Amino acid sequence: MPEKIFFQSSLPRVGSTVFQNIMSQDDRFYTSPTSGMLELIYAARHNYTESPEFKAQDPELMKKAFLGFCKQGVLGYYDAITDKKYVIDKSRGHFAHYGFIDSFLPNPKIICLVRSLPDIVASMEKMFRQNPHKSNPIVNHANMQGTSTPKRVDIWFNSPPIGLAVERLAEAIRQGVDRKMLFIKYESLCLHPEMEMKRVYDYLEIPPFQHDFNSIPQTTKEDDEIYGLSGLHTIRPSLEMKPSDSREVLGADIYDWIMNQYRWYNEYFGYK
């Protein structure tokens, strides 16, 4: 059974998959692809809350039993998957449910990768444009939905994955959960990987490992057709910081709108 389970909960299109595969170079770690583990205990929480069988019993005893169920469920989940010493479970929901996780796995350590918001959105737009031969559910010509870049940007900021992730991040900062997390800027990871990985190991409180950032084999596997976007979780074999093209992809008006609309994000993470 793993000694420690850590969590990665990042924004979309920020290098979260490449981070998992960098960490998997360290043989002490099992790093998950996008994980459904949180969904299991989240669904169990609904049944625990609503089922009359639990309501009819002593509430403190049932609370203790349910939290024990969650803890052993998470430990059993990964005990069945790996015999490695450490686990990093990847899900966008972790920091949004920090209090829930903390109730059965105290003081969870959550790593969150972030990136310039225009670059995140431009990455989504480029993926949209890469498959013109396929219909895309974001577009409905009859209803004039998603039929232009501004409309698609509006949809992304008001729905998962971008809108929900940004809203959850704002709430985590508002509630002070951010002080218990480790934030890594994607740009800094690409430009200063040794420095950022030192921060990771210091935060996790375990001895460091010497990573190879020029040869990153992909160990995490996901069928991206399930998400409707091929190549969504395919990584390049080396870290590379490409120049930002978000202003060109989105247009100056949309770029400026994002920077102004989400000024709190830019100020918090130092984006200009």
C-alpha positions in Angstrom: 0.0 0.0 0.0 1.4 3.5 -0.9 2.8 5.4 2.1 1.5 8.8 0.9 -1.1 9.9 -1.6 -0.6 13.4 -3.0 -2.9 15.3 -5.4 -2.5 17.3 -8.5 -5.4 19.6 -9.3 -4.7 22.0 -12.2 -6.3 24.2 -14.7 -6.8 22.8 -18.2 -4.1 23.1 -20.9 -1.3 24.0 -18.4 1.0 21.0 -18.7 -0.6 18.9 -16.0 -0.1 15.7 -18.1 3.6 16.4 -18.8 4.0 17.1 -15.0 2.6 13.7 -14.2 5.0 12.1 -16.6 8.0 14.0 -15.3 7.1 12.8 -11.8 6.8 9.2 -13.0 10.5 9.3 -13.9 11.0 8.9 -10.2 10.4 5.2 -9.5 9.0 6.0 -6.1 5.9 7.5 -7.7 2.8 6.2 -9.4 1.2 9.1 -11.3 -2.3 8.7 -12.5 -3.9 10.0 -15.7 -7.1 11.9 -15.2 -8.4 10.0 -12.3 -12.0 9.0 -11.4 -11.1 8.2 -7.8 -12.6 11.4 -6.4 -15.8 10.7 -8.3 -16.2 7.4 -6.4 -16.1 9.0 -2.9 -18.1 12.0 -4.1 -20.9 9.8 -5.3 -20.7 7.9 -2.0 -21.1 11.1 -0.1 -24.4 11.7 -1.8 -25.7 8.3 -0.8 -24.4 8.8 2.8 -26.2 12.1 3.0 -29.5 11.0 1.5 -30.0 7.4 2.4 -32.5 6.7 5.2 -30.4 3.9 6.6 -27.7 6.4 7.6 -30.2 9.0 8.8 -31.8 6.5 11.1 -28.6 5.8 13.0 -26.4 7.8 15.4 -25.1 10.7 13.3 -21.7 10.9 14.9 -21.1 7.2 14.6 -22.2 7.3 10.9 -19.9 10.3 10.2 -17.0 8.4 11.7 -17.9 5.3 9.7 -18.3 7.2 6.4 -15.0 9.0 6.7 -13.3 5.7 7.5 -15.0 4.3 4.4 -13.6 7.1 2.3 -10.1 6.8 3.7 -9.9 3.1 3.2 -11.5 3.4 -0.2 -8.8 5.7 -1.4 -6.0 3.6 0.1 -7.6 0.4 -1.3 -8.0 2.0 -4.7 -4.3 2.6 -5.1 -3.2 -0.5 -3.2 -4.9 -2.4 -6.0 -3.2 -0.3 -8.7 0.4 0.1 -7.5 3.0 -1.1 -5.0 4.9 2.2 -5.4 5.7 4.3 -2.3 4.0 7.5 -3.4 1.0 8.4 -5.5 0.0 11.6 -7.3 -3.7 11.5 -8.1 -4.7 13.9 -10.8 -8.2 15.5 -10.9 -9.4 19.1 -11.4 -11.8 18.6 -8.4 -9.3 18.2 -5.6 -8.9 21.8 -4.4 -12.6 22.5 -4.8 -13.2 19.7 -2.3 -10.3 20.3 -0.1 -12.4 20.3 3.1 -14.0 17.0 2.2 -10.6 15.3 1.5 -9.1 16.9 4.6 -11.8 15.3 6.7 -10.5 11.7 6.0 -6.9 12.4 4.7 -5.8 15.3 6.9 -3.7 18.1 5.5 -3.7 16.9 1.8 -0.9 18.3 -0.4 -2.3 19.6 -3.6 -0.1 20.8 -6.6 -1.8 23.2 -9.0 -0.3 24.2 -12.4 -1.5 27.5 -13.8 -0.8 29.4 -17.0 -1.5 32.7 -18.7 -5.3 32.6 -19.3 -5.1 33.9 -22.9 -2.7 31.0 -23.6 -5.0 28.5 -22.0 -7.9 29.7 -24.2 -5.8 30.0 -27.3 -4.7 26.3 -26.8 -8.4 25.3 -26.7 -9.1 27.4 -29.8 -6.2 25.8 -31.7 -7.4 22.3 -30.8 -10.9 23.3 -32.0 -9.4 24.4 -35.4 -7.2 21.3 -35.8 -10.2 19.1 -36.6 -12.3 20.9 -39.2 -13.4 17.5 -40.7 -15.3 16.6 -37.6 -18.4 18.2 -36.1 -17.9 19.7 -32.7 -20.7 19.9 -30.1 -19.6 23.4 -29.1 -21.0 24.7 -32.4 -24.6 24.9 -33.4 -25.1 26.9 -36.6 -28.9 26.9 -36.3 -28.7 28.5 -32.9 -25.6 30.6 -33.8 -23.9 29.0 -30.9 -20.1 28.7 -30.9 -19.9 30.0 -34.4 -17.1 32.5 -33.8 -14.0 32.8 -31.7 -15.6 35.3 -29.3 -18.6 33.0 -28.8 -16.4 30.0 -28.1 -14.3 32.0 -25.6 -17.5 33.0 -23.9 -18.7 29.4 -23.7 -15.4 28.2 -22.4 -15.4 30.8 -19.6 -18.9 29.8 -18.6 -18.6 26.0 -18.6 -16.2 23.2 -17.8 -13.4 22.8 -18.1 -12.0 26.4 -18.1 -14.9 28.3 -16.5 -15.4 25.8 -13.7 -11.7 25.5 -13.0 -11.2 29.3 -12.8 -14.3 29.7 -10.6 -13.0 27.0 -8.2 -9.6 28.6 -8.1 -11.1 31.9 -7.2 -13.1 30.3 -4.4 -10.0 28.4 -3.1 -8.2 31.7 -2.8 -11.2 33.4 -1.2 -11.4 30.6 1.5 -7.6 30.5 2.1 -7.2 27.0 0.7 -4.5 28.4 -1.6 -2.2 28.8 1.4 -2.1 25.0 1.7 -1.4 24.4 -2.0 1.7 24.6 -4.2 1.2 26.6 -7.4 3.5 26.1 -10.4 3.4 28.4 -13.4 3.7 26.4 -16.6 6.0 29.0 -18.0 8.4 28.7 -15.1 8.3 24.9 -15.3 9.4 25.1 -18.9 12.1 27.7 -18.4 13.3 26.8 -14.9 12.4 23.1 -14.4 15.1 22.3 -11.9 14.0 25.2 -9.6 10.3 24.3 -9.9 10.9 20.6 -9.2 12.9 21.5 -6.1 9.9 23.4 -4.9 7.7 20.3 -5.5 9.9 18.0 -3.5 10.3 20.6 -0.7 6.5 20.9 -0.6 6.0 17.1 -0.6 8.6 16.8 2.1 10.5 13.9 0.5 14.1 13.6 -0.9 14.5 15.0 -4.4 15.1 13.1 -7.6 17.2 14.1 -10.7 14.8 14.4 -13.6 15.6 14.4 -17.3 13.6 17.2 -18.9 14.9 16.4 -22.4 13.6 12.8 -22.5 10.1 12.4 -20.9 8.5 9.1 -21.8 4.7 9.1 -21.6 3.5 6.6 -19.0 0.0 7.9 -18.5 -2.5 6.6 -21.0 -5.9 8.0 -21.8 -8.4 7.5 -24.7 -8.9 11.1 -25.7 -11.8 10.2 -28.0 -13.8 9.8 -24.8 -13.4 13.6 -24.3 -14.1 14.3 -28.0 -10.6 15.9 -28.6 -7.9 13.7 -30.0 -4.4 14.4 -28.7 -5.7 16.1 -25.6 -3.4 14.3 -23.2 -0.5 13.6 -25.6 2.8 15.1 -24.5 6.0 16.2 -26.2 9.1 14.3 -25.2 10.9 17.3 -23.8 10.0 20.6 -22.0 9.9 23.5 -24.4 8.6 27.0 -23.9 7.2 28.2 -27.2 6.5 31.9 -27.7 3.0 32.9 -26.8 0.7 33.3 -29.9 -2.5 33.9 -28.0 -2.9 37.5 -29.2 -2.7 36.3 -32.8 -5.0 33.3 -32.3 -7.7 35.1 -30.3 -7.4 38.6 -31.7 -6.2 41.6 -29.7 -9.8 42.5 -28.6 -10.4 39.1 -26.9 -6.9 39.0 -25.5 -7.4 42.4 -23.8 -10.8 41.4 -22.6 -9.5 38.3 -20.9 -6.6 40.3 -19.3 -9.0 42.9 -18.0 -11.9 40.6 -17.0 -9.6 38.3 -15.0 -7.3 41.0 -13.5 -7.4 39.2 -10.1 -5.9 36.1 -11.7 -3.1 38.1 -13.4 -2.3 40.0 -10.2 -2.3 36.9 -8.1 0.1 34.9 -10.3 2.0 37.8 -11.8 0.9 37.8 -15.4 1.1 41.0 -17.3 
